[in-house]
Every structure is written in C-alpha cells, then in structure tokens.
Amino acid sequence: MNMSADVEKDTNGRDVIFERASVRAFTDAPVSDEQARLLLRAAMAAPSAGNQQPWEFYVVRDPQMLAKLAGCSPYAKPTAKAPCCIVPCLRTQGLRFPGCASQDMGACVENILLEATRLGLGAVWQAIYPEPERMQAAREVLGLGDGLEAFCLIAIGTPASEVHAKGADRYDESRVSWVDGERA
Ligand SMILES: Cc1cc2nc3c(=O)[nH]c(=O)nc-3n(C[C@H](O)[C@H](O)[C@H](O)COP(=O)(O)O)c2cc1C
C-alpha cells in the first residue's frame, strides 16, 4: 500500500464519489428533460454482465404518480415530495446472465446517484427489489407488463439544504486484506 493523499481523495471538491450523500428533502425546482437524460445517459454507461444492459427506465414527474410510488415501500416517503423519481426496471427475460442482472442494476443506480451529485442535484435510492410486496405494488402503479420488475425508486431533485459537503469517507482499514507478491 503506497497511496499519496491526493490519490486517496480528490481535494478539489469535484470528487462526486465522496460528495454523494442520500438526499431525502427537495425544493420545488423541477428536474428538466435535459437533466433526466444526463442521468439516464450515466445509468446506461454502467457495466453489465456480458454487456446485457438489463435495464429500462420510467421517469415519473406527475405528483399523483409520485405519491402512489411512495406508497410502494414503507421507506419511500422522500418520493412523495420529490419533483422526479426515476424507476430503473429489470428485464427478467432473454438475458444471457440472469443471475447477474441485479448486480448490473446496482451499477446503473450508483451511476445515476453520482451523476446527480455532479449536476448539483440530490437523490436517494429506495429499495423495491427483491421485496415481493413492494415489487407487486410498483408493478400495479406503473402498469408493468410481464418480464419487467421495478428495481428501486430514485427520488431526485434540488437538495433542500446543503448536503454535498458532508459526503462520507468510510475508509476502514480493518475491512481490507492486502495480498501482495512479486511476478516470477
Ligand atoms: C440497496 C439500498 C437500498 C436502500 N433503500 C433505502 C430506502 O428504502 N429508503 C431510504 O430512505 N434510503 C435507502 N437507502 C439509502 C441508505 O439508507 C443510505 O445509502 C445509507 O444510509 C448511507 O448513507 P449515504 O447514502 O448518505 O452515504 C438504500 C440504499 C441502498 C444501497
């Protein structure tokens, strides 16, 4: 292990990995089509097993639909008052590596959270998958057809208060095993 401080953490304030924090309260400012497309472009840049890209996305900005989505999970209240919720959905049919699909979805969700931070937006990941009751509720709200499952709700908007400065650095050396050696 030999890392300089500037490699460990970008101190220019541009390091979205460390600036990101879950945001659960938003102003009334809308999320524009352009912002939503930037978020989805980041999502679709995520790695996936065999590049199978098992995702489809709903961009929900209708307040009544946002309230209904918030009712799909006991932990999704932020969605009710957010100006926008992106619902990444998981295709369950025709995948080459179906066992990896939820990992693919996690990668794409993290990309959305990081891009939101870069854009000065705030967001929070609210789990739907793999809870059957939440998945069924989201299926009914969105009218999802066979072969598509809601993965999570990502409430997005302008943060109601300054949050990005408090992004976490949870580095914990006790979680790391270093396995070093020399090439023969
Ligand atoms: C798989 C997953 C599910 C989560 N589900 C919820 C949720 O249902 N509601 C919520 O408010 N936050 C949810 N979160 C956000 C976590 O609570 C949050 O990431 C964690 O407390 C760390 O805080 P931070 O995101 O600010 O670093 C979820 C995060 C992940 C990765």
The ligand as an SDF file (V2000), in Angstrom:
LIG
                    3D

 31 33  0  0  0  0  0  0  0  0999 V2000
  -29.8800   -1.2080   -1.6960 C   0  0  0  0  0  0  0  0  0  0  0  0
  -30.2030    0.0780   -0.9850 C   0  0  0  0  0  0  0  0  0  0  0  0
  -31.4770    0.2860   -0.5200 C   0  0  0  0  0  0  0  0  0  0  0  0
  -31.8060    1.4790    0.1300 C   0  0  0  0  0  0  0  0  0  0  0  0
  -33.1050    1.6890    0.4940 N   0  0  0  0  0  0  0  0  0  0  0  0
  -33.4520    2.8570    1.0640 C   0  0  0  0  0  0  0  0  0  0  0  0
  -34.8200    3.1340    1.3450 C   0  0  0  0  0  0  0  0  0  0  0  0
  -35.7070    2.2990    1.0850 O   0  0  0  0  0  0  0  0  0  0  0  0
  -35.1340    4.3440    1.8610 N   0  0  0  0  0  0  0  0  0  0  0  0
  -34.1660    5.2830    2.1460 C   0  0  0  0  0  0  0  0  0  0  0  0
  -34.5310    6.3700    2.6250 O   0  0  0  0  0  0  0  0  0  0  0  0
  -32.8470    5.0450    1.8920 N   0  0  0  0  0  0  0  0  0  0  0  0
  -32.4840    3.8670    1.3530 C   0  0  0  0  0  0  0  0  0  0  0  0
  -31.1610    3.6380    1.0170 N   0  0  0  0  0  0  0  0  0  0  0  0
  -30.1350    4.6530    1.3170 C   0  0  0  0  0  0  0  0  0  0  0  0
  -29.2820    4.2550    2.5230 C   0  0  0  0  0  0  0  0  0  0  0  0
  -30.0230    4.3960    3.7120 O   0  0  0  0  0  0  0  0  0  0  0  0
  -28.0150    5.1160    2.5460 C   0  0  0  0  0  0  0  0  0  0  0  0
  -27.2930    4.9270    1.3460 O   0  0  0  0  0  0  0  0  0  0  0  0
  -27.1020    4.7890    3.7180 C   0  0  0  0  0  0  0  0  0  0  0  0
  -27.7350    5.0910    4.9370 O   0  0  0  0  0  0  0  0  0  0  0  0
  -25.7650    5.5290    3.6500 C   0  0  0  0  0  0  0  0  0  0  0  0
  -25.9880    6.9210    3.6260 O   0  0  0  0  0  0  0  0  0  0  0  0
  -25.4720    7.8280    2.3930 P   0  0  0  0  0  0  0  0  0  0  0  0
  -26.1550    7.3270    1.1370 O   0  0  0  0  0  0  0  0  0  0  0  0
  -25.8840    9.2290    2.7340 O   0  0  0  0  0  0  0  0  0  0  0  0
  -23.9970    7.6700    2.2890 O   0  0  0  0  0  0  0  0  0  0  0  0
  -30.8160    2.4660    0.3620 C   0  0  0  0  0  0  0  0  0  0  0  0
  -29.5200    2.2420   -0.1130 C   0  0  0  0  0  0  0  0  0  0  0  0
  -29.2200    1.0740   -0.8080 C   0  0  0  0  0  0  0  0  0  0  0  0
  -27.8230    0.8850   -1.3730 C   0  0  0  0  0  0  0  0  0  0  0  0
  1  2  1  0
  2  3  1  0
  2 30  2  0
  3  4  2  0
  4  5  1  0
  4 28  1  0
  5  6  2  0
  6  7  1  0
  6 13  1  0
  7  8  2  0
  7  9  1  0
  9 10  1  0
 10 11  2  0
 10 12  1  0
 12 13  2  0
 13 14  1  0
 14 15  1  0
 14 28  1  0
 15 16  1  0
 16 17  1  0
 16 18  1  0
 18 19  1  0
 18 20  1  0
 20 21  1  0
 20 22  1  0
 22 23  1  0
 23 24  1  0
 24 25  2  0
 24 26  1  0
 24 27  1  0
 28 29  2  0
 29 30  1  0
 30 31  1  0
M  END
$$$$
